[in-house]
Amino acid sequence: MCPAGKELGVPGAGWFPEEADAGELPDDAGSCRWVRDPPVSAWMGMGRPAGSRSPGQLENPGLFLRTLLLLLLCRHVSSQCKILRCNSEYVAATLPLRGPGRGAAFCTALRSYSRCTRRTARTCRGDLAFHSAVHGIEDLMIQNNCSKEGPTAPPRPRPPAPERQGFESLDVCDYERSFLYKHGRPPAFQHCAAFGDPHIRTFHHDFHTCRVEGSWPLLDNDYLFVQATSSPVAKGSNATVTSKLTIIFKNMKECIDQKVYQAELDNVPAAFQDGSVNGGARPGGSSLAIRERAPGRHVEIRAAYIGTTIAVRQAGRQLSFSIRAAEEVARAFTEEQDLQLCVGGCPRSQRLSRSPRGRGRVPADTARALCREMLPVEDVYFQSCVFDVVTSGDANFTMAARGALEDARLFLPDAEKLHIFQAGASCPRVSSSPLLLLLLLLLSSALWVVLLHF
């Protein structure tokens, strides 16, 4: 067959492909040659010019089919003219037909072929393949005694789409399911929180109390941007509280439109800025949704498409933020996005000690008593509570620390890391793992035994 694009090239208008006998063309040209302006009757395989044969004398119908195949392979037809589609449908319909009993089915195929050419006639004016097909159909209908009126074949149904299997069959907007399929294990998660003064618990379990004032990014990665705006907790105080939170869920074309959530003091809405409560009209829009846990005080935003859940609360005159993020999502940032309080904590110049100093608005003992009612374990959440109550004089800050601890209990993948113990803001963290405490006890006992022997 004639291969399109061989070294012979594809001739311009007025040239037509024709099979050649062996030896007529170079070896690398296969069996294809190009002839100049052949009469329609010649390429139809009639053997004689159209004027020298009587109606119905199509000498070689098989060659007609073969020529159609040559057209499909050799001729470039504009994207406007659909004659090649008509040709291919006719060939597919008639190839199985053999023998004398093919008459009715063959006529049906010809009528369908004719109908197809009529539908594309306007865009195929001046196209050689189109006009040749029209003349060929007329000759074949005469030869086979086919009437122009009669049944036509229904359009060929599209082949069913292959069944989607494996990862592609999963909802791409369900991060946890997709990760489990790809890696054979559930994804790892990380937790960060900002509450009170603000106090920052980082993804790496560092805990800082900050005096940051103004707007600071808690998160800035490929999927999320979270900004906290802080203002002084009291006039003349170095301590600050979060008064505004802005959360941007960045556009993800398979799942959600970009959505912006904003909360301010006394305005913790259960909707995004545009009034919607989900990710938009895209197929995966439901993978981002807001739920109101306590009207005007506590909302939860679930972003299933990135395996992330966010809690926003108001307690007293401060806002708090907690997040459970897939590890892969939390790490999706560049070197230029290095200032993230959830990743690196507060800059050293902005860190405060939580040890009560000087005269506060509430005595330290009173603050400890209030905080102990909500937080029986004297960890960093308890220390933060005491600091905030002493500094602000507002007992509602006990609820801020309690809410942050509740979120950590829900969001932390490792319950043993729930409590963090620090002697001060700059002291190293000591884990509360029972195994580690047992090892320390055994080590101290061994040291005593050694000392007694000396």
N, C-alpha and C positions, 0 to 999 in steps of 0.2 A: 504494500500500500504506500501511497505517497506521504512521506513524512514532512510535516510542516517545519520550515525553518532549516532545511539542509543547506549545504553550501551553494546549491543552485539559487537559493533565495526564493522569495515569494514575489512573483511578477505582479505588475500593476494591473489596472483595469483592462479588460479585454483578453486576458490570458486565463487558461483553464487547465486543471490537472488531468493527465491522461496516463494510463498504464502503458509501459513500453515493453517491447520484447527484449529478452536477454541480449546483451551485446550492443544495444543501441545507445546506452548511457554509461557513464563511468560507474565503477563498482560502488563508490560511496553514495551514489544517488538512489540506490535501491531500485524499485520498479516504477519510479515516477518521472514523468517528463511534463513539460508545459507546452501547450499548443496555442496558436494565436487564433482567437475568435472562431471557435468551432461552431457549426450550426447546431441548433438545439437537437435536431434529429440525430446528429452524430454522437453527442455525449449520452443521449438516451439509449444508444445501442440499437438504433433502427437500421443502420447500415446504408440508408439512402437518404437523400435530402427529403424534407417534409413534402415537397410538391410531387415527388415521384412515387409515392406509395398511396394506396387506397386506405380509407378510414378503417381503423381497427387492426391494421397490420403491424403491431408492435412485435418485432422479430425476437427480441431477447429480453423478457421482463426481468430475468435474474440479473442481467447486467444493469438494469435500472436501479435495483436495490443496491448493487455493488457501487454504482456511481454515487448514490446518496451517501454511502459510507465514505467515499472519497471526499465528498463535499464536507462532511463533518470533520474530517481530518485535515484537509488541505486549504479550505477557503476561509478567509477571515471575513466575517459578516459583522456589520456594525451592531452595537448593543441595542439600537433601536429596532432593527428588523429581527423578528423571531422565527424566521423560516427554518433555521436549524433545529429548533425545538419541534416544529411540525414534522420535519424529516425524521428525527430520531423516534418520535412517537409512532410514525407510520412503520418504520423498520421494525420496531419492537412488536407492533401488533401483527405483522404479516410473516415474520420469520418462522413462527410455529406452524403456519398454514401450509400443508402439503397435500397433493393428490387432487383428484377430481371433485371431492366433496367439499372443497373449500369455498365454493361460490358465494353463498350468502354471507359468510364471515368476511370474505375478501372484499365484497361490495361494501359492507358496513365499514371496514377499515378505510376504504377509498373515500367514502362520504365524509368520514371523520377527518381525513387528511384534507379534503376540499374545504370543509368548514374552517379548519385551522388556518388555511392559506387565506381565506376571505377575511378572517379576523385581523390578520397582520398585513393586509394588502396596502393600507395607507402608508405604513412605514417602510415598505419594501419596494417602492417604485424604483425602477431602474436597476434592481438587483437581479443578476443573472440567475442565481440559484432559485430565486422565487419564481421567475417567469418560466424557467425550465420545469420546475415542479408542477406548475399549473397546467402546462401543455401535456406533461407526462400523465397527470391524473386523468385528463380528458381522454387520452388515447387508451389508457387501461380500463376506464369505465366502458368505453365502446367495445373493446375487445372481449370483456367479460360480461357484456349485456347487463350492466349495472344501471339502474335508474337513479336519477339525481335525487328523487324523493324517496325517503325510507329511513329506517332506523340508523342511528349513528352510535358508535361506541361511547359509553360514559367516560368522562375524564379519568385517567389513571389515578387511583388514590396515592397519596404520598406514602412512602414506606414509613412504618412506625418508627418513632425515634428510639434508638437503642436504650435499653434500660440503664439508668444511671446507677452505678454501684459504688461501693466504697466511700471514700471521703467526699466525692462529688455529690453523693446522694444525701449527705448530711446538710443541715442548715448552716450555711457559712456564717450566719449571724448568731450562732450558738458557740461561743468560744470554748467552753469547757468540753462539749461533745467533740468538736473538731480536734482539739488538742489531744484528747484521749485516743481518738482514732489514729492520729498521726504518730504519737509517741508511745502508745500502749500504757500510759499512766496518766493520772489526773495532773493538772497544772499546779505549780507551786504558787503561793500567794504571799503578799506582804501587806503590812498594816502601818498606817501613819495617822497621827491625830494632832489637832491644834485646838486648845481650849484655854479658858481662863486668861491669864495675864498677857500674852499667850504662852502656854507651855507646849513644846513640840516633842512628840514622840516620833522618831524617824523610822524609816523602813528597816534600819539596822539596829533598832532598839536602843539608840542613844536618846537621852532625855535632856532637853534644855529649857530654861526659862529665859525669855527674850524681852528686850525693851524696844523692839523694832516699832517704829512709828511711821505711818504712811502705808503705802502699798508694797507688798512683798509676795513673790511667787512661792506658793507651796509646791506646785507641780508645773512642769513645762516639758511635755514630751510629744511624741508624734500623734497621740490620741487625745490628750487632755491638757487643759491649761486651767490652773486654779490659783486665784489671787486673793489674798487676805488683806484688808485695809484695817489698820489699827489706829486707835486714838488713846490719849492718856486716861487711865482709870479714874483719876481724880486730879484736880488742879494742883500743879506743882509737883506731881508724882512722876518718877521715872517709869513706873509700871504702866503698861498699856493693855488694852483689851481689843479683841476683834469686833469691829462694828459693821463690817460689810464683807460679804463673800461673793466672788464671781467665779463661776465654773463654766468653761467652754468645752463642749463635746465636739471635737473636730469632725468635719465631714468625712464619711466613709461611704463611698458611692454604692456599694452593694447593700448597705444596711440603713444608714441614717443621713438626714440632712444635718448641717451644723446647727447645734442647739446651744443656747446660752441660758444659764440659770443664775439668778441674782437674788441674794437675801440681804436684808438690812435689819437693824434693830426694830422690833415690833412689826416686821414685815417678812415673814418666812412663808412664801407662797408655795402652793402645791401645783405649780405649773411653771413652764419655761417662760422666757420673756415674751415670746410671741403668743402666749395663751394656750399653747398645746401641752399635752401631758405625755406625749410619746415622741418617737424619733421621726415622725413625718409619714408621708404617703408611700415611701419606698417599700418593697416587699418585706424588708427586715425592720420596718419602723417600730414594731412592737418590742424589739430587743432593747429599746431604751424607754424606760417608764418611770414615772414619779408616783409614790404612794405617800399619803399623809398619815403619819403615825399619831400625832397629837396636833389638833388644829392650831395653826399659827405658832407652834413651838417645836415641832419635830417632823421632818420629812426624810424619806429614804428614796434615793435615785438608783435604780438598778440598770446597769449597762451590760446586758448579757453578751453583746457582740464583742466586748473586750474583757469579759470575765471580771467586772468591777462593780462594787457596790459602795455608795457614798451616803453618809448620814450627816444632816445639817440640823443643829439644835439651837434654841435660844434658852438660856437660863440666866435670870437676872438681867443685867445690862451688858451681856456679851453673847457672841455667837461662837459655836464650836463646830469643828469639821473632823470627820473620821472617814477613812477609806480602807477598803479591802481591795487591793489591785492584784491582778495576775502579775507574776514576777517579770514575765516577758514584756508586759505593757509598761511596768514601772521603770524598766531599763531602756526603753525605746527613746533615747534622746542623744543629742550630739554634744561635743565638747563646748559648743557655744551656749548650750542650755545648762550651764553648770550651777547657776544660782537657783536652787530648789530647796526650801527648808525641809521638805520631807525626805530629801536625799542626804544633804550635808548638814542639816541642822542650822542653828543660828550662827552667823559669823561671830568669831570670838569677841569682837568689840561690842557685840550686842547682847552678850549673855549676862544674866543676873544670878546672884546667889539666892537660894530660897530660905536661907537662915534669917529669921526675923531680927531686924536691927532697928534701933531707934524707937521712937514712939509711933505706934500705929493707931488706926481708928478704932480697933478692937484689941483688947489685951490678948497676948499669945495663948494664954491658958484657956481663955474663953473660946478662941478660935479652934483650939485643939479639941475641946469638948464638943463643939458643934460638928466638926469634921468627923470625929470618931463615931458619931451616930450614923453617919452615912458610909464611912469607910473604916471598917474595923482593922484592916491591915495597914500598918504604918509604912507604906511604900511611897514612891514618888507621887502617886495620885493624892495620898494623904498630905504629904509635904506641900504640894501645889495648892491644895484646898486651904491649908492653914495660911500660906503666904497670901492668897487672894483675899481671904476674909480679913486678915490683919490689915492689909493694904487698903482695901476698899471699904471695909465696914459693912459689907453686904453679905448677909448669911445665904443668899441665893447662890453664891459661888460654890457652896457645898454640892448643889445639884449639878453644876457644870462638871466638877471632878467625878461625881458619881455617874453621870451620863457617859463621860469619856471612858470610864472603866467598864461600863456595860457594853459599849461598842467594841472595846478591845476584847472582851470576853467572847463576843460574837464573831469578830473579824479575824482574830489571831489564829493561824493554823496550828500553833503549838501552845497548848494551855499552860505549859510549864514556864513560858516566857511572859505570862500575864503580868506578874508583879516584878517591878524593878526597884532595887534598893540602892540608895545613894546617901552618903553622909553629907553631901553638899553638891552644889551645882557643878563643881569642877572635879568631884571625886569619881573614881572609876566605878563602873557598874558591877554589882555582884549578883550573880544569878541565884534564884531561889530553888534551883533544882535539888530535890532531896538527895539524889545520888552524889552531887557535888558537896553538899553539906556533910554527908556521911564520910566522904573521902577526907574532908578537912578535919573532921573529928578524929578519924583514925590517925591522920598525920600528926595532929597535936598530941595524941596519946603516945605515939611512938617517940616523939621528941621528949616527953616527960620520962619515959623509960630510959632513954639514953642519958639524960641529965642525972637521973638517980644513980646510975652506975658510975658516974664520975664524981 
